[in-house]
Amino acid sequence: MNDFLKNLGLILVVIAAIVLVLSYFMGWNNINGVQFGAFGAMIVGVVLYIILNKKFQ
């Protein structure tokens, strides 16, 4: 379970990156909610990754 928690932030960043790439190819470039949501998920994922890796070290 600790391994999953350590990589939770990284998983969130990868999923957000996939959403951004898919939104480009599907033509969702003008939908700001998708773009800001994915960007926000990336920021949260990076912060979560840093905090959880410091906690479980």
Backbone bond lengths (Angstrom), bond angles and torsions (degrees), N, CA, C in turn:
res aa  C-N    CA-C-N  psi(-1)  N-CA   C-N-CA  omega(-1)  CA-C   N-CA-C  phi
1 M - - - 1.453 - - 1.523 111.12 -
2 N 1.347 116.42 -34.97 1.459 118.96 179.27 1.527 111.52 -65.03
3 D 1.333 116.64 -34.52 1.463 119.17 178.18 1.523 111.12 -64.62
4 F 1.328 116.19 -39.16 1.465 119.69 177.63 1.518 110.80 -65.09
5 L 1.321 117.46 -43.04 1.456 120.31 -179.78 1.526 111.59 -66.22
6 K 1.340 116.67 -36.09 1.459 119.59 179.19 1.522 111.09 -65.44
7 N 1.337 117.10 -31.31 1.452 120.69 -176.61 1.526 113.53 -101.30
8 L 1.312 117.77 5.84 1.460 121.52 -178.02 1.525 111.71 -62.02
9 G 1.302 117.40 -43.17 1.460 120.86 178.44 1.505 112.19 -64.37
10 L 1.323 116.41 -40.44 1.462 121.11 178.90 1.530 111.03 -64.91
11 I 1.312 116.53 -39.97 1.472 121.28 177.40 1.525 110.06 -62.90
12 L 1.325 117.17 -40.66 1.459 121.51 179.48 1.527 111.17 -64.92
13 V 1.314 117.70 -39.34 1.468 121.67 178.19 1.531 110.53 -65.77
14 V 1.323 117.10 -42.42 1.469 120.59 -179.62 1.521 110.71 -65.78
15 I 1.318 117.79 -42.20 1.468 120.86 178.86 1.533 110.47 -63.88
16 A 1.326 117.14 -41.09 1.469 120.39 178.64 1.523 110.88 -65.60
17 A 1.323 117.55 -37.49 1.469 120.42 177.86 1.530 110.69 -66.18
18 I 1.318 116.67 -39.60 1.464 120.22 177.36 1.526 110.56 -63.71
19 V 1.323 116.81 -40.35 1.473 120.44 177.72 1.522 110.68 -62.77
20 L 1.341 117.65 -41.09 1.460 120.19 178.66 1.524 111.98 -64.55
21 V 1.312 117.31 -41.74 1.463 120.49 179.35 1.523 110.22 -67.06
22 L 1.321 117.33 -44.38 1.464 120.27 178.48 1.527 112.02 -64.08
23 S 1.318 116.72 -37.01 1.463 119.03 179.57 1.518 111.32 -66.49
24 Y 1.328 117.24 -30.99 1.462 119.73 176.11 1.526 110.77 -67.42
25 F 1.328 116.82 -46.95 1.455 120.29 -177.08 1.530 112.88 -73.13
26 M 1.311 117.90 -24.90 1.463 120.42 -179.48 1.529 112.38 -92.64
27 G 1.319 116.83 -0.87 1.460 120.58 175.98 1.511 114.67 81.48
28 W 1.314 117.04 26.05 1.458 120.26 179.29 1.523 111.70 -93.96
29 N 1.316 117.25 28.16 1.460 120.92 -176.18 1.523 112.85 -66.64
30 N 1.304 117.63 -27.80 1.459 120.96 -176.95 1.523 112.92 -89.97
31 I 1.310 117.91 -2.21 1.464 120.91 179.15 1.526 107.60 -92.24
32 N 1.321 115.29 103.05 1.461 120.17 -173.85 1.523 112.89 -68.13
33 G 1.314 118.01 -28.74 1.458 120.68 -179.34 1.516 112.02 -63.12
34 V 1.312 116.42 -38.90 1.467 120.70 178.97 1.524 109.70 -68.23
35 Q 1.325 116.32 -44.56 1.463 120.49 -177.30 1.532 111.20 -66.17
36 F 1.323 116.91 -48.52 1.467 120.19 -179.67 1.525 111.90 -68.84
37 G 1.327 116.84 -34.71 1.462 120.10 177.77 1.516 111.89 -64.04
38 A 1.324 116.44 -45.13 1.466 120.23 178.70 1.514 111.06 -67.18
39 F 1.324 116.84 -40.71 1.466 119.91 178.12 1.522 110.84 -64.43
40 G 1.327 116.97 -42.09 1.462 120.79 177.23 1.516 111.93 -63.85
41 A 1.329 116.64 -38.77 1.464 120.35 177.43 1.525 110.88 -64.69
42 M 1.329 116.83 -35.07 1.464 119.96 176.65 1.523 111.45 -66.04
43 I 1.302 116.93 -44.06 1.465 120.88 179.34 1.523 110.01 -62.93
44 V 1.324 117.37 -46.92 1.461 121.25 178.40 1.524 110.95 -61.96
45 G 1.327 116.97 -39.21 1.455 121.12 179.54 1.516 112.65 -64.62
46 V 1.326 117.04 -41.85 1.466 120.44 179.01 1.528 110.44 -65.87
47 V 1.319 116.90 -45.00 1.471 120.49 178.97 1.526 110.47 -63.66
48 L 1.318 117.01 -43.38 1.461 121.63 178.96 1.523 111.19 -63.25
49 Y 1.314 117.00 -40.68 1.459 121.59 178.75 1.530 111.05 -62.12
50 I 1.321 116.89 -43.71 1.468 121.01 179.86 1.516 110.80 -65.64
51 I 1.324 116.92 -47.00 1.471 120.75 -176.82 1.521 111.04 -65.33
52 L 1.336 117.64 -46.33 1.467 120.14 -176.62 1.520 112.06 -69.26
53 N 1.335 117.67 -33.23 1.463 118.66 178.18 1.521 111.50 -72.18
54 K 1.316 118.57 -30.98 1.466 120.59 174.87 1.523 110.36 -71.67
55 K 1.342 116.36 -35.37 1.463 120.43 -177.49 1.523 111.98 -71.18
56 F 1.343 118.26 -39.83 1.460 121.67 -175.43 1.518 113.08 -96.54
57 Q 1.291 119.45 15.81 1.452 121.67 179.10 1.474 113.50 -79.40
